[in-house]
């Protein structure tokens, strides 16, 4: 799956007239190895630990390209912090976001999905995409 994502991104970049770069490949490898919602700063720190020559601006621009290509999705949180997550074709999930520690819990619920479709249908609305983020306190922060 990672190889497919790399090929898809490289095809996207080539179609935009962008040449392949070692720095972008390194950032892509590190991003694809993460399994969390990651900020530019967090990804930059991971990249910098093994590749100190790659700057934060490069990481930022590259993450924007990942989002533009459909490889990543931007999530803007209540604190103004943008995080990025992997996009998996055909997969959809929603988020519980802790306003105490900024933890993000992914969940899927067929009842919520069906309710959204029913509401859209009642209003003659065609859903192209949606996101649901519920803000509150996680079990750790409630203590």
Rosetta silent file (secondary structure, phi, psi, omega in degrees, C-alpha in Angstrom):
SEQUENCE: XXXXXXXXXXXXXXXXXXXXXXXXXXXXXXXXXXXXXXXXXXXXXXXXXXXXXXXXXXXXXXXXXXXXXXXXXXXXXXXXXXXXXXXXXXXXXXXXXXXXXXXXXXXXXXXXXXXXXXXXXXXXXXXXXXXXXXXXXXXXXXX
SCORE:     score description
SCORE:     0.000 S_00000001
   1 L     0.000  -39.512  179.636    0.000    0.000    0.000 S_00000001
   2 H   -63.633  -41.228  179.000    2.851    2.410    0.795 S_00000001
   3 H   -62.054  -39.741  177.589    4.423    1.766   -2.592 S_00000001
   4 H   -62.597  -42.040  179.502    1.089    2.532   -4.291 S_00000001
   5 H   -64.592  -40.166  178.056    0.814    5.812   -2.381 S_00000001
   6 H   -62.950  -45.297  179.276    4.351    6.763   -3.384 S_00000001
   7 H   -62.278  -43.168 -179.789    3.629    6.007   -7.039 S_00000001
   8 H   -63.034  -42.852  179.590    0.375    7.973   -6.918 S_00000001
   9 H   -66.239  -43.222  179.823    2.095   10.985   -5.359 S_00000001
  10 H   -63.136  -36.213  175.601    4.987   10.859   -7.835 S_00000001
  11 H   -65.085  -42.864  177.429    2.493   10.734  -10.722 S_00000001
  12 H   -59.672  -48.245 -178.194    0.678   13.739   -9.250 S_00000001
  13 H   -62.373  -42.716  179.566    3.935   15.671   -8.869 S_00000001
  14 H   -63.020  -40.765  178.783    5.035   14.825  -12.420 S_00000001
  15 H   -64.020  -28.231  176.975    1.666   15.955  -13.800 S_00000001
  16 L   -85.015   -1.799 -179.884    2.201   19.284  -12.029 S_00000001
  17 L    81.130   18.733  179.418    5.629   19.575  -13.634 S_00000001
  18 L   -93.250  131.960  178.090    7.480   19.026  -10.352 S_00000001
  19 L   -79.580  154.381  177.998   10.703   17.087  -10.508 S_00000001
  20 L   -72.644  136.372  178.086   11.323   14.328   -7.994 S_00000001
  21 L  -127.056  151.508  178.738   13.547   15.385   -5.105 S_00000001
  22 H   -63.816  -40.522 -179.454   15.343   13.407   -2.439 S_00000001
  23 H   -60.818  -45.233 -179.860   13.998   15.739    0.263 S_00000001
  24 H   -63.822  -39.235  178.105   10.391   15.196   -0.817 S_00000001
  25 H   -63.080  -40.727  178.712   10.949   11.432   -0.917 S_00000001
  26 H   -63.748  -46.369 -179.644   12.353   11.473    2.633 S_00000001
  27 H   -62.363  -41.407  178.808    9.409   13.531    3.910 S_00000001
  28 H   -61.678  -46.252  179.410    6.986   11.195    2.143 S_00000001
  29 H   -59.507  -44.682 -178.434    8.589    8.106    3.691 S_00000001
  30 H   -68.940  -41.759  177.893    8.469    9.598    7.177 S_00000001
  31 H   -60.908  -45.727 -178.435    4.889   10.845    6.752 S_00000001
  32 H   -67.658  -21.213  178.755    3.719    7.445    5.507 S_00000001
  33 H   -84.156  -10.530  178.412    5.417    5.757    8.477 S_00000001
  34 L   -83.339  150.572  179.090    3.393    7.810   10.972 S_00000001
  35 L  -128.623   36.480 -179.690    0.113    6.467   12.247 S_00000001
  36 L  -140.633  174.153  173.898   -1.193    9.557   13.940 S_00000001
  37 L   -84.492  119.070 -167.953   -2.549   12.973   13.112 S_00000001
  38 E  -121.209  140.276  177.145    0.613   15.005   12.769 S_00000001
  39 E   -87.701  167.215  176.159    1.348   18.728   12.666 S_00000001
  40 H   -58.182  -45.306 -178.435    3.935   20.348   10.425 S_00000001
  41 H   -60.677  -44.540 -179.730    6.116   20.936   13.489 S_00000001
  42 H   -63.999  -42.948  178.504    5.871   17.310   14.632 S_00000001
  43 H   -65.916  -41.579  178.539    6.710   15.994   11.170 S_00000001
  44 H   -57.664  -43.572  179.938    9.550   18.499   10.866 S_00000001
  45 H   -63.258  -38.504  176.571   11.055   17.270   14.147 S_00000001
  46 H   -65.118  -43.839 -179.631   10.892   13.664   12.905 S_00000001
  47 H   -65.183  -45.893 -176.098   12.491   14.640    9.590 S_00000001
  48 H   -61.968  -33.085 -177.143   15.131   16.835   11.244 S_00000001
  49 H   -62.161  -31.679  179.787   16.286   14.063   13.597 S_00000001
  50 H  -111.616  -13.450 -177.680   17.621   12.003   10.684 S_00000001
  51 L  -140.735   73.872 -173.439   17.918   14.706    7.999 S_00000001
  52 L   -63.484  -14.751 -179.754   18.954   18.016    9.578 S_00000001
  53 L   -79.507   -9.111 -179.376   19.410   19.679    6.175 S_00000001
  54 L   -90.959  122.775 -176.214   15.668   19.653    5.435 S_00000001
  55 L   -85.265  163.394 -179.562   14.009   22.872    6.575 S_00000001
  56 H   -63.464  -37.036  179.303   10.616   23.435    8.136 S_00000001
  57 H   -63.068  -37.184  177.718    9.399   25.415    5.115 S_00000001
  58 H   -65.324  -42.027  177.826   10.155   22.426    2.883 S_00000001
  59 H   -62.538  -44.558 -179.852    8.178   20.137    5.184 S_00000001
  60 H   -60.088  -51.193 -178.938    5.268   22.621    5.183 S_00000001
  61 H   -61.767  -37.925 -178.648    5.202   22.956    1.388 S_00000001
  62 H   -68.794  -41.298  176.675    5.492   19.194    0.962 S_00000001
  63 H   -61.798  -39.175  176.427    2.593   18.479    3.341 S_00000001
  64 H   -60.281  -40.799  176.700    0.491   20.963    1.361 S_00000001
  65 H   -64.558  -40.328  177.489    1.352   18.998   -1.791 S_00000001
  66 H   -58.930  -43.187  179.765    0.385   15.749   -0.075 S_00000001
  67 H   -66.518  -42.774  179.630   -3.011   17.256    0.749 S_00000001
  68 H   -62.556  -33.728 -178.411   -3.445   18.646   -2.766 S_00000001
  69 H   -78.882  -13.699 -177.179   -2.642   15.232   -4.233 S_00000001
  70 L    93.039    1.914  179.516   -5.229   13.477   -2.044 S_00000001
  71 L   -77.029  -30.641 -178.361   -2.574   11.578   -0.082 S_00000001
  72 E  -131.065  159.594  176.611   -3.233   13.557    3.107 S_00000001
  73 E  -124.403  134.392  176.258   -6.148   15.413    4.660 S_00000001
  74 E   -84.444  137.106  174.809   -5.825   18.625    6.647 S_00000001
  75 E  -125.174  115.168  178.137   -7.650   18.817    9.943 S_00000001
  76 E   -93.163  117.185 -177.065   -7.887   22.275   11.518 S_00000001
  77 L   -89.648  169.222 -177.514   -8.408   21.911   15.254 S_00000001
  78 L   -58.224  -25.858 -177.684  -10.074   24.238   17.748 S_00000001
  79 L   -89.056    6.888  179.999   -6.694   25.553   18.889 S_00000001
  80 L    84.736   -1.529 -178.877   -5.817   26.715   15.373 S_00000001
  81 L   -83.914  124.708  175.372   -3.350   23.842   14.912 S_00000001
  82 E   -90.530  132.576  176.121   -3.540   22.099   11.548 S_00000001
  83 E  -121.626  160.877 -178.353   -2.805   18.398   11.571 S_00000001
  84 E  -124.759  141.825  175.909   -2.487   15.964    8.705 S_00000001
  85 E  -131.815  158.486  177.769   -3.681   12.398    8.412 S_00000001
  86 E   -68.034  146.753  172.154   -3.315    9.725    5.757 S_00000001
  87 L  -107.251  126.487  177.738   -6.148    9.362    3.275 S_00000001
  88 L  -113.985  123.093 -177.292   -7.106    5.797    2.466 S_00000001
  89 L   -55.102  131.992  176.975   -9.351    5.360   -0.579 S_00000001
  90 L    81.653   -5.521 -179.112  -12.833    4.211    0.359 S_00000001
  91 L  -100.048  139.728  174.194  -12.256    4.733    4.071 S_00000001
  92 L  -138.390  139.128  174.182  -14.167    7.279    6.107 S_00000001
  93 L  -149.106  165.079  178.016  -14.029    8.057    9.775 S_00000001
  94 E  -116.756  178.812 -172.752  -14.891   10.910   12.097 S_00000001
  95 E  -131.612  140.458  164.823  -13.042   12.408   15.046 S_00000001
  96 E  -104.301  123.951 -175.559  -13.419   12.989   18.764 S_00000001
  97 E  -116.610  122.179  179.571  -11.027   15.821   19.646 S_00000001
  98 E   -80.900  124.198  178.633   -9.942   16.421   23.246 S_00000001
  99 L   -81.168   -5.519  176.644   -9.796   20.131   24.056 S_00000001
 100 L   -87.167  -54.790 -174.462   -7.560   19.337   27.029 S_00000001
 101 L  -114.625   -0.431 -179.121   -4.670   17.408   25.494 S_00000001
 102 L    67.382   17.621  174.461   -5.560   17.621   21.757 S_00000001
 103 L   -63.019  146.969  177.688   -5.791   13.830   21.456 S_00000001
 104 E  -122.738  123.818  179.129   -7.730   12.726   18.394 S_00000001
 105 E  -111.534  123.247  177.940   -9.779    9.553   18.507 S_00000001
 106 E   -86.607  142.842  175.090  -11.030    8.175   15.203 S_00000001
 107 E  -148.044  158.352  175.269  -14.377    6.426   15.065 S_00000001
 108 L  -125.868  137.438  178.840  -16.841    5.031   12.540 S_00000001
 109 L  -146.932  111.975 -176.941  -20.578    4.893   13.104 S_00000001
 110 H   -64.038  -32.993  179.256  -23.002    3.663   10.470 S_00000001
 111 H   -62.482  -44.291  178.511  -25.983    5.227   12.266 S_00000001
 112 H   -64.414  -43.227 -179.896  -24.428    8.706   12.001 S_00000001
 113 H   -60.978  -44.774  179.831  -23.545    8.156    8.349 S_00000001
 114 H   -66.097  -39.012  178.165  -27.091    7.039    7.519 S_00000001
 115 H   -61.958  -42.556  178.146  -28.605    9.963    9.428 S_00000001
 116 H   -61.680  -41.936  179.159  -26.473   12.425    7.437 S_00000001
 117 H   -64.348  -42.272  179.292  -27.601   10.823    4.174 S_00000001
 118 H   -63.071  -42.779  179.347  -31.267   10.977    5.259 S_00000001
 119 H   -63.616  -44.513  178.688  -30.979   14.651    6.221 S_00000001
 120 H   -61.153  -44.045 -179.974  -29.313   15.509    2.909 S_00000001
 121 H   -60.462  -44.390  179.093  -32.000   13.602    0.992 S_00000001
 122 H   -60.251  -28.429 -178.231  -34.802   15.443    2.825 S_00000001
 123 L  -101.509    8.290  179.694  -33.255   18.742    1.775 S_00000001
 124 L    64.320   33.856 -173.690  -32.506   17.687   -1.804 S_00000001
 125 L  -108.415  135.033  176.259  -28.784   17.955   -1.071 S_00000001
 126 L   -99.482  120.863 -179.290  -26.047   15.858   -2.675 S_00000001
 127 L   -85.407  123.510  173.411  -23.160   15.108   -0.298 S_00000001
 128 L   -93.353  -39.597  176.247  -19.722   15.153   -1.910 S_00000001
 129 L  -163.484  168.392  175.269  -17.831   14.841    1.338 S_00000001
 130 L  -160.513  164.915  172.823  -18.162   15.697    4.987 S_00000001
 131 L  -142.287  144.330  178.410  -16.278   15.700    8.230 S_00000001
 132 L  -126.018  122.199  176.020  -17.501   15.357   11.761 S_00000001
 133 E  -125.978  123.961  179.012  -15.408   16.538   14.670 S_00000001
 134 E  -110.316  124.813 -176.158  -16.791   16.343   18.189 S_00000001
 135 E  -102.943  139.630  179.872  -14.958   18.408   20.801 S_00000001
 136 E   178.563 -154.999 -178.899  -14.802   17.590   24.491 S_00000001
 137 L  -114.432  133.681  177.336  -12.581   15.968   27.089 S_00000001
 138 L   -73.599  171.870 -176.447  -11.059   12.522   26.789 S_00000001
 139 H   -62.334  -32.577  178.937  -11.230   10.081   29.691 S_00000001
 140 H   -69.623  -43.451 -177.780   -7.728   11.068   30.875 S_00000001
 141 H   -75.100  -20.192  178.238   -8.448   14.814   30.914 S_00000001
 142 H   -74.082  -19.290 -176.097  -11.805   14.358   32.674 S_00000001
 143 L   -74.461    0.000    0.000  -10.075   12.955   35.750 S_00000001
